[in-house]
Structures are given as structure tokens and as C-alpha cells.
Amino acid sequence: MASANAEVGLARTAYYPLVNIMGTGGFESGSITTLLQGPSAMWSVGGSLVQTLFDGGRRHALNDEARATYDSEVASYRETVLTGFQQVEDNLAALRILEQEASVQASAVQAAQRSLNLSNTRYDGGVTSYLEVITAQNAALTDEVTAVNILGRRMASAVLLIQAIGGGWDRLNLPDRPECCGKLASGE
């Protein structure tokens, strides 16, 4: 954008006349013995002024082109900034909503676990069939899978938020075997 602004200034300078001031100096003598003496010195100063009288609208067109390029760069910059703000706001909202979902889902997981415990107790007491236990296990597993999916979406939103605000990380700083992978491999 700054470059396009400078191009507008350059296009404007075409409207002004070109002024040159030149000077020359030296020594001239017919004999080498008098070359560096005062009477053999010579100098001249001169100037020139050049102004284009007719260019068929070329200067005006170049000025309009530079302004249009500048306006395009400004619009592109604004779009980039607004997109950045939108990404930050979207990911902040997603994190807030997913936090609420995680809280509700944690309650659902606890309720499903209590239901599973009650079904096991009823089965052990001979009151019900094992089908009720299997149904409760299925519901508990479904709720736990949903909780893990919400956690994954929260992590993805956090990464997108960090990216949107310009943050980053180097892959070399990441552990070779993250803590969560170690727990899954060991069966905890």
C-alpha cells in the first residue's frame, strides 16, 4: 500500500516541469607549463527548463492508473484486516460455545456412568437382564465419544485462534510423543 502511494506521488511529478542546472569546469592551455595557472581556468554554468505541452492525456492517464492501483491496494489491505478480525471473533465465539458444550457433555457423561453403575447393581441383584447393562454401556460410550469430539474441536479452535492472531510455533518445539499419545498407548 505504501508503494502504491509512492507511485501516486511519482505520477503527479509528471505535471511539473523538468529543471536541470549543470556546471562544468576545467583548465585549458596551449602550453603545458601554463596549464595550472589562473588564466587557463575555465568554467560554465547553465540551466534548462523542459515542459511537455501536449502528451495526448498520457500524464492524466498515468495519474489515474496510479490512483486506481492505490485504491485497489487499500481495499485489499482492508479486506485482509477485516478477515483477520473475523477469524479472531469466530474462533473466540467457537471456544466459548464449545466450553459450554463440554460442560454440558461432562454432566451427560457423569449421568451415563451413574446409570451404568445402577444397571450393573440391578443385574448383580438379579432384577434385570444383561441387555440393560449393555444398553447403559452403549450410552456411556456414546457420551464419552461425544465429549472427546468436543475436546478435539476445542483444540482445533484454539489453534485457529492462535493462527488468526498471528501466533505460531516451530515443529521442532513439539514433543516427539505427546502426553496424550503416551496415555493411549499404555492403556490408561
Wavefront OBJ file of the C-alpha trace (Angstrom):
o trace
v 0.000 0.000 0.000
v 2.866 2.369 0.806
v 4.473 1.525 -2.519
v 1.250 2.301 -4.391
v 1.008 5.612 -2.521
v 4.536 6.481 -3.632
v 3.569 5.665 -7.230
v 0.751 8.243 -6.987
v 3.319 10.846 -5.958
v 5.581 9.890 -8.863
v 2.694 10.152 -11.316
v 1.954 13.669 -10.038
v 5.508 14.805 -10.686
v 4.898 14.422 -14.431
v 2.789 17.611 -14.273
v 5.770 19.700 -13.169
v 8.496 20.969 -15.491
v 11.888 19.318 -15.501
v 14.581 21.742 -14.273
v 18.267 20.929 -14.765
v 21.195 23.006 -13.526
v 24.587 21.963 -14.792
v 28.077 23.226 -14.260
v 31.416 22.396 -15.783
v 34.934 23.444 -15.025
v 38.473 22.700 -16.025
v 41.748 24.009 -17.406
v 42.698 24.785 -20.989
v 46.049 25.964 -22.226
v 48.117 25.803 -25.334
v 51.236 25.088 -23.277
v 51.661 22.503 -20.565
v 53.675 24.922 -18.413
v 50.746 27.345 -18.056
v 48.047 24.645 -17.694
v 47.516 25.005 -13.946
v 47.735 28.805 -13.774
v 44.815 31.149 -13.261
v 44.323 32.395 -16.847
v 43.961 28.843 -18.158
v 40.989 28.042 -15.870
v 37.576 27.877 -17.459
v 34.095 27.212 -16.169
v 30.491 27.479 -17.189
v 27.098 27.199 -15.512
v 23.839 26.689 -17.293
v 20.306 25.620 -16.737
v 17.485 24.166 -18.717
v 13.746 24.019 -18.249
v 11.669 21.429 -20.095
v 7.881 21.255 -20.027
v 5.733 18.975 -22.128
v 2.998 20.984 -23.779
v 0.925 18.172 -25.266
v 1.029 14.464 -24.471
v -2.420 13.347 -25.553
v -3.627 12.758 -21.948
v -0.798 10.372 -21.084
v 0.096 12.099 -17.806
v -3.523 12.206 -16.725
v -3.977 8.521 -17.578
v -0.834 7.537 -15.664
v -2.031 9.547 -12.671
v -5.450 7.852 -12.812
v -3.781 4.441 -13.104
v -1.616 5.118 -10.042
v -4.653 6.249 -8.042
v -6.625 3.168 -9.099
v -3.744 0.898 -8.073
v -3.551 2.665 -4.721
v -7.320 2.308 -4.175
v -7.065 -1.393 -5.034
v -4.212 -1.899 -2.554
v -6.150 -0.065 0.166
v -9.209 -2.243 -0.459
v -7.075 -5.382 -0.351
v -5.458 -4.279 2.906
v -8.847 -3.533 4.458
v -10.133 -6.930 3.377
v -7.120 -8.637 4.936
v -7.553 -6.773 8.227
v -11.298 -7.414 8.377
v -10.789 -11.091 7.571
v -8.274 -11.312 10.413
v -10.705 -9.707 12.850
v -13.471 -12.022 11.662
v -11.306 -15.110 12.192
v -10.380 -13.993 15.700
v -14.011 -13.279 16.610
v -15.243 -16.547 15.090
v -12.700 -18.632 16.986
v -13.295 -16.794 20.260
v -17.018 -17.462 19.897
v -16.353 -21.093 18.976
v -14.181 -21.557 22.064
v -16.841 -20.020 24.309
v -19.628 -22.173 22.829
v -17.529 -25.339 22.888
v -16.634 -24.699 26.525
v -20.341 -24.605 27.352
v -20.928 -27.764 25.298
v -18.074 -29.507 27.100
v -19.578 -28.623 30.465
v -22.985 -30.000 29.478
v -21.388 -33.099 27.947
v -19.341 -33.722 31.098
v -22.613 -33.785 33.036
v -24.051 -36.219 30.490
v -21.004 -38.499 30.839
v -21.371 -38.494 34.639
v -25.098 -39.271 34.371
v -24.413 -42.102 31.920
v -21.766 -43.532 34.269
v -24.240 -43.409 37.198
v -26.831 -45.141 35.011
v -24.291 -47.814 34.084
v -23.426 -48.345 37.763
v -27.127 -48.698 38.632
v -27.669 -51.148 35.758
v -24.719 -53.243 36.974
v -26.109 -53.215 40.505
v -29.566 -54.237 39.277
v -28.053 -57.004 37.137
v -25.938 -58.256 40.040
v -29.089 -58.300 42.184
v -30.909 -60.366 39.564
v -33.549 -57.708 38.936
v -32.835 -57.136 35.253
v -31.218 -58.774 32.239
v -27.748 -58.074 30.900
v -29.338 -56.240 27.965
v -29.949 -53.250 30.263
v -26.244 -53.246 31.199
v -25.201 -53.351 27.541
v -27.603 -50.517 26.715
v -26.179 -48.409 29.558
v -22.617 -49.181 28.438
v -23.508 -48.134 24.902
v -24.996 -44.839 26.150
v -21.960 -44.162 28.348
v -19.552 -44.885 25.499
v -21.521 -42.655 23.117
v -21.419 -39.785 25.624
v -17.665 -40.246 26.156
v -17.018 -40.232 22.388
v -19.038 -37.035 22.063
v -17.012 -35.463 24.901
v -13.746 -36.400 23.161
v -15.017 -34.947 19.868
v -15.891 -31.681 21.613
v -12.410 -31.618 23.141
v -10.877 -32.099 19.685
v -12.971 -29.258 18.257
v -11.917 -27.024 21.160
v -8.251 -27.771 20.476
v -8.694 -27.079 16.761
v -10.432 -23.776 17.535
v -7.632 -22.805 19.908
v -5.038 -23.495 17.208
v -7.049 -21.486 14.655
v -7.328 -18.619 17.151
v -3.570 -18.594 17.710
v -3.047 -18.623 13.951
v -5.580 -15.798 13.435
v -3.828 -13.507 15.922
v -0.521 -14.116 14.185
v 0.974 -16.656 16.527
v 2.788 -19.722 15.502
v 5.161 -22.357 16.669
v 8.028 -24.329 15.392
v 7.501 -28.047 14.839
v 10.883 -28.680 16.478
v 9.462 -27.411 19.793
v 6.745 -30.087 19.840
v 7.419 -33.238 21.845
v 8.196 -36.434 19.966
v 5.468 -38.298 21.816
v 2.787 -36.028 23.295
v 1.455 -36.862 26.726
v -1.971 -37.870 25.439
v -0.479 -40.381 22.988
v 1.582 -41.961 25.751
v -1.546 -42.488 27.846
v -3.393 -44.047 24.943
v -0.522 -46.399 24.130
v -0.088 -47.535 27.736
v -3.821 -48.208 28.111
v -4.511 -45.765 30.958
l 1 2 3 4 5 6 7 8 9 10 11 12 13 14 15 16 17 18 19 20 21 22 23 24 25 26 27 28 29 30 31 32 33 34 35 36 37 38 39 40 41 42 43 44 45 46 47 48 49 50 51 52 53 54 55 56 57 58 59 60 61 62 63 64 65 66 67 68 69 70 71 72 73 74 75 76 77 78 79 80 81 82 83 84 85 86 87 88 89 90 91 92 93 94 95 96 97 98 99 100 101 102 103 104 105 106 107 108 109 110 111 112 113 114 115 116 117 118 119 120 121 122 123 124 125 126 127 128 129 130 131 132 133 134 135 136 137 138 139 140 141 142 143 144 145 146 147 148 149 150 151 152 153 154 155 156 157 158 159 160 161 162 163 164 165 166 167 168 169 170 171 172 173 174 175 176 177 178 179 180 181 182 183 184 185 186 187 188
